[in-house]
Amino acid sequence: MGAVLSQPKLLDDPSVLADKLYDYVIVGGGTAGCVLASRLSEDVNVSVLLVEAGDNHVGELFSKIPVAYPRLLKSSRDWGYKTIPQKALNDRVIDCPRGKIMGGSASINALVYQHCSPSDFDEWESKGATGWNYKALAPYFRKSEKFTPNSAYPEVRLEDRGISGVWQTSLGYSHSICERWIDAAVEVGVPRNPDINTARGSIGVSKFFTFVDQKGQRSSTATAFLSKDVLNRSNLTVITGTMTTRVLFSSEDRPRATGIEIAQSDSSPRFTINAGKEVILAAGAINSPQLLMISGVGDRSELEKLDIPVVKDLPHVGKNLLDHVLVPIVFRAKGGYTLDYMQEPLKALPAMLRWLLTGTGTCSSNGGEAALFVRLNDKSLPFATPESESRAPYIVDNTSGSTSPDLEVGVVPASYRPLPKGENGLTIVPILLRPLSVGSMWLSSSSPFKQPNINPNFLSNPSDIKSMIRGIRLALHIGRAAALKTMLNLKDNSEDMDGQYWPGDADPDKVLDEDLEKWVRNNADTVNHCSGTARIGNTEKDGVVDAQLRVFGVDGLRVVDASVFPTMVSGHPTAPIVAIAEKASDMILNS
Ligand SMILES: Cc1cc2nc3c(=O)[nH]c(=O)nc-3n(C[C@H](O)[C@H](O)[C@H](O)COP(=O)(O)OP(=O)(O)OC[C@H]3O[C@@H](n4cnc5c(N)ncnc54)[C@H](O)[C@@H]3O)c2cc1C
């Protein structure tokens, strides 16, 4: 066992850790990192250090208030990354937020809790990720979760939910317009699914589960897994505001990760920390591969361009950048049903007071309150005009299984874009769950303080554009369903493609694919689900880590975060990442 330090647990001065030894050194106190730190330190015989670049989450009010998370984007809690210009999106640069705070992106995200589709994980196993099928992961989903039932949703079966974990989930506050939107989706042919997080799969329309606790506050992996009791463990040390600048390796024939180098800024002193057993990268799908490459693990030709000494030539590092892409459609709403009034601080005050006093109401909502999950080849749904169907490109079925979705359509009871004062919008958001377009990321500099190049390659595959157009038509039909009639104020048809409410105001049976395509290219955006950049593979010829999440060709180094996804999950990734970290903790302690 490495040296156990008797010092305050949330350190912020890296010099006090200089040359210390820990059994496990975890890089990144984000979604996966907090789970790892908590689970590994349950073993009193090992010492654990967690190093986080961002600050402590405890005083961050906007992280606690579920509806306020957009305020954290582009703040100091966000790495503030941007993509390179996206060719298929008219060369637009897309913001690529990542959490820079304890809890990582799970401290700034939209709080949707979803297991995704069981066959997503079976597909992982079929691609070499032995032991990562749904049956193997299901106990880990349950292990982390602490679900609180809600009597308004009696069809949710407790036996399907985890109830004794630490990560709190619930079916919280809903605005009536979102409830009506669910009815509208049923009206156009989408089945109800009272619980999309079971072995029965995610097809259907549902209120979202969120990671919101009983006080109406965000339950992140930082709040849930790093409780006071956990932080008080004598074998766990946590440092915030500190960058890991490099992984250090021995110079043997087969290199071994011996520790890390840390610093507060590019110009401040660097300190070495030793890892007795392992270094575990949990810095997320952009920063974990960035650190690998900066430390000499990556494609030799890329590293040599930046004069980085090669420790291990591993060509797949940074490749296979997966993400989901969305396009937000704003529908003209009548007054009184949406949250647009919350933009005005005085009008938002009562909702804020209610939340402070009772933990309920609008502020406890995550905004994205409900969604549907369907297959784009479902002939019973109004996706397309017969004319558009008969033309190439044809949609490729890229789902992970015959009962898995490739389209999500979500709803937010507010306008995605700022509207003139007094106007109101409902946003319906088609999301491609299994796009064929795949990107990559690579270094722009050998400094860990410089943003790497990020290219998700959004909508570069023509089939993806056509799929998105289908998603829009379905969204337009739902907007025109009788269930929403009293709340929306749509025009019969509009051809004003520059208007704020287009294509929400367009007739789904008349609007042209060509016009929708133009609009998609100007309005598509990321869902912030980047993953896959250090994927699990059979060998170093098709991956970066093996099924034990150990980096190929070196010893003492694992990656445990969204980077290891072999293929994209058909839903929101936080719960799968938590399950991965739970399973990885068992693997590490038992190895
Ligand atoms: C705005 C937004 C909304 C989202 N909404 C949802 C949602 O509703 N539901 C859902 O399931 N998913 C959502 N996601 C996606 C989800 O949050 C992420 O996929 C997930 O949190 C990533 O987990 P991770 O452990 O891989 O990385 P992260 O949680 O990002 O953790 C990485 C951590 O490493 C730290 N770090 C990075 N580099 C270093 C370094 N060199 N040294 C030290 N520390 C470092 C970072 O500061 C961070 O804390 C959203 C994401 C965003 C950004």
The ligand as a Gaussian input file, in Angstrom:
#p B3LYP/6-31G(d) Opt

LIG

0 1
 C      -24.167000      20.601000     -21.669000
 C      -24.215000      19.109000     -21.580000
 C      -25.447000      18.466000     -21.428000
 C      -25.488000      17.068000     -21.342000
 N      -26.658000      16.471000     -21.016000
 C      -26.663000      15.150000     -20.715000
 C      -27.819000      14.537000     -20.167000
 O      -28.835000      15.193000     -19.915000
 N      -27.776000      13.208000     -19.876000
 C      -26.672000      12.453000     -20.153000
 O      -26.710000      11.239000     -19.906000
 N      -25.552000      13.009000     -20.669000
 C      -25.509000      14.343000     -20.912000
 N      -24.371000      14.931000     -21.355000
 C      -23.188000      14.085000     -21.609000
 C      -22.520000      13.616000     -20.319000
 O      -22.572000      14.617000     -19.342000
 C      -21.065000      13.220000     -20.597000
 O      -21.031000      12.289000     -21.649000
 C      -20.415000      12.594000     -19.379000
 O      -20.640000      13.369000     -18.239000
 C      -18.923000      12.404000     -19.633000
 O      -18.363000      11.725000     -18.527000
 P      -16.798000      11.466000     -18.466000
 O      -16.501000      10.851000     -17.164000
 O      -16.388000      10.758000     -19.694000
 O      -16.140000      12.924000     -18.572000
 P      -16.389000      14.207000     -17.683000
 O      -17.571000      14.057000     -16.823000
 O      -16.365000      15.369000     -18.607000
 O      -15.140000      14.232000     -16.709000
 C      -13.833000      14.559000     -17.089000
 C      -13.197000      15.284000     -15.915000
 O      -11.799000      15.327000     -16.089000
 C      -11.316000      16.620000     -15.767000
 N      -10.080000      16.792000     -16.505000
 C       -9.938000      16.864000     -17.838000
 N       -8.645000      16.981000     -18.161000
 C       -7.962000      16.962000     -17.008000
 C       -6.581000      17.034000     -16.698000
 N       -5.650000      17.127000     -17.651000
 N       -6.213000      17.000000     -15.397000
 C       -7.145000      16.882000     -14.416000
 N       -8.458000      16.817000     -14.663000
 C       -8.866000      16.840000     -15.950000
 C      -12.442000      17.527000     -16.212000
 O      -12.360000      18.797000     -15.629000
 C      -13.664000      16.732000     -15.791000
 O      -14.029000      16.993000     -14.470000
 C      -24.285000      16.313000     -21.462000
 C      -23.059000      16.965000     -21.616000
 C      -23.008000      18.350000     -21.649000
 C      -21.667000      19.018000     -21.773000

